[in-house]
Each structure stands twice: as structure tokens, then as C-alpha cells.
Amino acid sequence: MHTPSLVGWLLVLLCAATGGYCLTRSRGGSPAQRVTARCEALMAVGMAVMALPASVVPPPVWSPWVFTAVFGATALWALVRRHPHHAVGALAMVYMALAMVGMPDMAGHPAAGMNGMSGMAGMAGMTHSAPAGVPLLTGLLLAYYAVYVLAAGVRLVPGDAGAGPRAVVGAERGACAGPPVVLRACQVAMGLGMLAMLLAL
């Protein structure tokens, strides 16, 4: 992916922190909340690994096929269980993994790979690498995640902002008492991370 190392490390930190929290929440709550937490944790770990700067951790040539197998199976599971958002996320991971296969550095120089494309900038006559993937499909995924992040972010805003102090305190306590609100915040963070990774293709 065409991102500087600093951006890659920020994505790794964001996704790793989100995945770690989701793993801690995957043992409690309702069955639906546990399923959501596990799906988000899997996505977060996969995104963190994919965003690792290749200058520090060179990706193996076979890594895109591992991503494709894991998240292809996840997408099928999500479709069977009727979790459309998780299916879209898993298919987006498959798409980015397959796009990595078409990158020149991934095919010929395993040490370059995912987001360590900065070495290409030093070549004579080249300012940046050509985008990977299909522009139309990338644009559709970007539009989906932009709408999702905005909609999910709006749902995080307390609905009783104009109520009295007691109502506001009660709403805040209810929002902080359990994992659903925090899980939704994690989903917003994951959506932002996916937007950044799609823009980096």
C-alpha cells in the first residue's frame, strides 16, 4: 500500500488496540455481542498485520493468499449468518489482498510489499506508484465506508442532549455501563482504518 511508514504504524496501533479490546469483550455480553466482538477482532488483527511497514516486517510472497483464504471463509460465514457489514468488510480484505498480488514489488521483490512503497519514490523518473486494484471497486468501497462511518458516528451521539441533567446523567451511565456503545466506537475506528487502507491502494 502506498503509505508512509508513520501512517502504517498509526494504522497498526489503531487496529491492534481495537482488536485487543474486542477480544476482551468477546467472552461476555449477549451471543450477538460476542459474535460482533469476535468478527471485529478478526478484522482488526488482519488489518494490523496488513498495515505493518514492509521496511520493518517484509511480507512473504504467499501472505496475500493467506489473507484471501482466511477472509474469504469469513465472508462466506458472514453471508450465511446474515451479517452484511461483516461480509463487506471481509470481502474488502480479500480485495486488498488480491490487489497486493498485482503490485510489482510484491511479485518481484518480497521485501517491499504492502505499504513499504517509499523505496519506489527514489527511482529516476517516478514520483509515485500506480494505484493497485480496480478504481471503480475501490471507489464503491470508499463510498460504503464513508457512509458507514458517518452513520455509525451519529449513532454514538447521545439522543437526550436536550433533556434535563438527570436524564443526561442516566443516559451517560447507560452508555458507559456495557460494551455495546464501545463496540460501536470500535466499529467506527475500524471503518476509519479501512478508509485509510483503501485510499492507500
Solvent accessible surface area in square Angstrom, and as a share of the most:
residue,aa,sasa,rsa
1,M,3,0.01
2,H,55,0.25
3,T,19,0.11
4,P,81,0.51
5,S,48,0.31
6,L,124,0.62
7,V,57,0.32
8,G,0,0.00
9,W,92,0.32
10,L,101,0.50
11,L,13,0.06
12,V,17,0.10
13,L,114,0.57
14,L,64,0.32
15,C,0,0.00
16,A,52,0.40
17,A,70,0.54
18,T,10,0.06
19,G,0,0.00
20,G,32,0.31
21,Y,60,0.23
22,C,0,0.00
23,L,96,0.48
24,T,98,0.57
25,R,93,0.34
26,S,10,0.06
27,R,218,0.79
28,G,36,0.34
29,G,44,0.42
30,S,48,0.31
31,P,90,0.57
32,A,73,0.56
33,Q,49,0.22
34,R,68,0.25
35,V,25,0.14
36,T,30,0.17
37,A,0,0.00
38,R,129,0.47
39,C,12,0.07
40,E,6,0.02
41,A,3,0.02
42,L,70,0.35
43,M,15,0.06
44,A,0,0.00
45,V,71,0.41
46,G,6,0.06
47,M,1,0.00
48,A,11,0.08
49,V,69,0.40
50,M,0,0.00
51,A,1,0.01
52,L,43,0.21
53,P,1,0.01
54,A,2,0.01
55,S,88,0.57
56,V,89,0.51
57,V,70,0.40
58,P,74,0.46
59,P,9,0.05
60,P,53,0.33
61,V,74,0.42
62,W,156,0.55
63,S,10,0.06
64,P,1,0.01
65,W,135,0.47
66,V,71,0.41
67,F,18,0.08
68,T,31,0.18
69,A,68,0.52
70,V,65,0.37
71,F,4,0.02
72,G,21,0.20
73,A,62,0.48
74,T,19,0.11
75,A,2,0.02
76,L,119,0.59
77,W,91,0.32
78,A,0,0.00
79,L,101,0.50
80,V,120,0.69
81,R,119,0.43
82,R,211,0.77
83,H,53,0.24
84,P,96,0.61
85,H,45,0.20
86,H,17,0.08
87,A,3,0.02
88,V,42,0.24
89,G,3,0.03
90,A,0,0.00
91,L,91,0.45
92,A,0,0.00
93,M,0,0.00
94,V,20,0.12
95,Y,25,0.10
96,M,0,0.00
97,A,0,0.00
98,L,82,0.41
99,A,9,0.07
100,M,0,0.00
101,V,52,0.30
102,G,65,0.62
103,M,4,0.02
104,P,95,0.60
105,D,11,0.05
106,M,3,0.01
107,A,78,0.60
108,G,49,0.47
109,H,123,0.55
110,P,60,0.38
111,A,66,0.51
112,A,20,0.15
113,G,0,0.00
114,M,7,0.03
115,N,3,0.02
116,G,18,0.17
117,M,13,0.06
118,S,79,0.51
119,G,59,0.57
120,M,26,0.11
121,A,59,0.46
122,G,72,0.69
123,M,103,0.46
124,A,106,0.82
125,G,89,0.85
126,M,75,0.33
127,T,111,0.64
128,H,144,0.64
129,S,14,0.09
130,A,82,0.64
131,P,98,0.62
132,A,17,0.13
133,G,34,0.33
134,V,85,0.49
135,P,105,0.66
136,L,134,0.67
137,L,73,0.36
138,T,16,0.09
139,G,33,0.32
140,L,107,0.53
141,L,20,0.10
142,L,38,0.19
143,A,55,0.43
144,Y,75,0.29
145,Y,6,0.02
146,A,39,0.30
147,V,100,0.58
148,Y,32,0.12
149,V,17,0.10
150,L,128,0.64
151,A,44,0.34
152,A,1,0.01
153,G,25,0.24
154,V,105,0.61
155,R,136,0.50
156,L,55,0.27
157,V,97,0.56
158,P,80,0.51
159,G,80,0.77
160,D,71,0.37
161,A,83,0.64
162,G,83,0.79
163,A,46,0.36
164,G,39,0.38
165,P,114,0.72
166,R,223,0.81
167,A,45,0.35
168,V,47,0.27
169,V,65,0.37
170,G,41,0.39
171,A,33,0.25
172,E,91,0.41
173,R,176,0.64
174,G,53,0.51
175,A,36,0.28
176,C,109,0.65
177,A,88,0.68
178,G,23,0.22
179,P,22,0.14
180,P,47,0.29
181,V,41,0.24
182,V,53,0.31
183,L,7,0.04
184,R,79,0.29
185,A,42,0.33
186,C,13,0.08
187,Q,26,0.11
188,V,20,0.11
189,A,20,0.15
190,M,11,0.05
191,G,2,0.02
192,L,89,0.44
193,G,1,0.01
194,M,2,0.01
195,L,31,0.16
196,A,32,0.25
197,M,0,0.00
198,L,2,0.01
199,L,127,0.63
200,A,5,0.04
201,L,13,0.06
